[in-house]
């Protein structure tokens, strides 16, 4: 009987493998968030010459667990003037799009297990990088809808700023990535990593890397570009009215977006799973990828504790009049060199 | 033992058809929501939903590139501006009242349904034959196929459309930035 069942499911084995991979990656991503919160608080403490959380468990490792229990059991308050449906929808959109955009990211090279070649990605689609841009562009709706549905001035301003910032910096992000696409001639992320086997693109395209990273920080709404949730002027921006787990979901979305953006920078510029010095196999590939992503995440946190938030008009001027022209110039230069 | 040979349909194909049908129906419902909803915010959200459904349909027909572009351009960039404007101006519910506009809308609906019947009378739509076959598209990738077709055969219409958009952008900037008469400032 088991043979019959196996025989029946054999043509659909790739569906089962895909489902298992999807579950593993989604669970791993959500599990990474508390660790990242802990890392950020510890590192911020070090940067500001204080200890950070160190009371719960060794090195304060129990702190994220106690925080998440607290957030889960908090009362969920919805003010009566809010649009209930949209109010509930907004955090769901943020988390959903954040996890979904990780689907096309290859975390190491393909490996064989039980005679099956398994690609360490959920989907290796032809235009993977466009998929990430598209889905992370959808994520902004969560913030805008949160701002609109809360029926509060601070939330509305946060949502508006969020959308304006997104539109401005998505251009730079896309054009900086375009120069890499021009160099590899492919939209596929696996192809991009494969073309960096000799040398990572950060050495070939340092300007594009800088632009992409700055725009990436702005896209993930991290300090110094955290205008949508500027505490000193907007209370907490678009999530002012949220409490409990729904409030935590916005943070989950933000941290997962950080991971995705770091992975994207790693894949495009730092050579993905190429170790360059160690022997190359799936395990060392994954370790190299994880190390690079972790380094970039620490860099994000470092940026947050180093720079003050920039003013709103400066943000727009910086994006449109400084970053965008440089990005276009870089793209033209790259294409000209490619054609020559 | 159990015999599974009675399962003679292809599970994958049936699921595929069902998914296409559901997505299509959702797209139609969302499109109806756009015109029937009274609150502008919900209208915009229905429109986003409709565009997402279209992108999903493209994805189901193996046009990944078009799907991604559909989401980035329409569902992402254009609709976020719509929501931006609605948020800035404050979306108020429209009053439902009977007016001349409704008669005009009814007229349009009548014309459209007549056209639909006409097109049903004509018969099946014919695919446009080009240099690309499905086999070739899987070889070069859908992004390349679209690019080659767009920048070789349809270059002139493409450039004309981009000039049209440029003219519109310049016009908007002129209207917004340089008023013919300088606005009088209120005395402080």
Interface residues (C-beta under 8 A of the other chain):
Chain A: X1 X4 X5 X7 X8 X11 X12 X15 X83 X86 X125 X126 X127 X130 X131 X133 X134 X135 X137 X138 X140 X141 X144 X145 X147 X148 X156 X159 X160 X163 X164 X166 X167 X170 X186 X187 X188
Chain B: X1 X2 X3 X4 X7 X11 X12 X41 X45 X48 X52 X55 X64 X65 X68 X69 X71 X72 X75 X76 X77 X80 X81 X83 X84 X86 X87 X88 X91 X141 X142 X143
